[in-house]
Amino acid sequence: MFVMSIWGTSLSLSSRSLAIALVLCVTLLYISYSFNACLLASISRSLQQSNLRNLLSLTSTPRNESSSNSSSSSNDSATPASNPSTNSSNTTNRSISSVPAAVGIANSSDGSPKYQLLRQPGLRPSRHLPDTLIIGVKKSGTRALLEFIRLHPDVRAAGSEVHFFDRHYQRGLRWYRHHMPYTIEGQITMEKTPSYFVTKEVPQRVYHMNTATKLLIVVRDPVTRAISDYTQAASKKADMKRFEQLAFVNGSYSVVDTNWGPVKIGVYSRYLERWLLYFPLSQLLFISGERLIMDPAYEIGRVQDFLGLKRVVTEKHFYFNATKGFPCLFKSEARSTPHCLGKTKGRNHPHIDPNAIERLREFYRPFNNKFYQLTGINFAWA
Ligand code: A3P
């Protein structure tokens, strides 16, 4: 009986310790399973993060390289005065901060991010048809406008006047695009040919290229513009007649010669009406040639707003050169030292008989009023 009770007790003891050992084992297994699961999750998380970081840094580097490639490529390109200013820190910052694009690449399901990176449009500099045209008006300050706006790192412009829509249209858009500078995504391609404004076929042709083309038009008092136009022509022809002889029929001031180019171009409303058949006023920006001289930063501010650009070009870029009598640049894409536009810009005008000037003012008055009406801007030309 005694032996039986001892055996019974030891049996119940050993089964209890067995149960305890079993519980301990299960607990240990659970703890080790949880620990491993946590460890694996954390390892995989940090691997993902480091992959993403690598991708972002990979992405940043080629975008920067692209922007500098863009500059160097375009320096080598057919357009001589391409835009080295895209090397500026502004562009670099802009490219680096383009993280959304990079995240897009990292999230892609392809699994070969480097190759995807190369395929991203916009990372490689390429030539594009212009988004924006400076269409005129000749001798109103079109060169100044172009030189000022191309200080912006997001604007790249063809250096010389391409004359595609008026002289070389038959060569086709491919030819035209080849004359554009290299750009990367986000940069505006611009071209200036002042004769576009007055050439009959051009509005329709530009419309056919791109209905959304933005048009910049610098205008100036048509009398001063005519004298400027004449001064330029006279500088190329030694035996040029006097302005007064050319601007009027039969030498008297009664009949204005509206067939003479310098006079004809000043009838802005006539040309504008043609453009308005194809483009809404909202796609046109009128820049005052007078104000571009008096307050270039103000006008360039308006242009930047119109083009949806950050206001990067400000009064800090300009200084007034008293000798030249015009605003000049501290630096530009072509030169890093202070300089003014060339000798052909800001010429001295010859003396013109005040009576001739008065007669021309009278002639232009109704056309100017029509122009103010069409544009909704009173330029206050006398
Ligand atoms: P003038 O040379 O008759 O003074 P465009 O570039 O369209 O041919 O226009 C030339 C005109 O731009 C010049 O005419 C001048 O008046 C004007 N202009 C405006 N800003 C200027 C600047 N900063 N330097 C020189 N000329 C400027």
Boltz pocket constraint, residues with backbone or C-beta under 6 A from the ligand:
constraints:
  - pocket:
      binder: B
      contacts: [[A, 137], [A, 138], [A, 139], [A, 140], [A, 141], [A, 142], [A, 143], [A, 144], [A, 194], [A, 224], [A, 227], [A, 228], [A, 229], [A, 231], [A, 289], [A, 292], [A, 293], [A, 326], [A, 327], [A, 328], [A, 340], [A, 341], [A, 342], [A, 344], [A, 345], [A, 346], [A, 347]]
      max_distance: 6.0
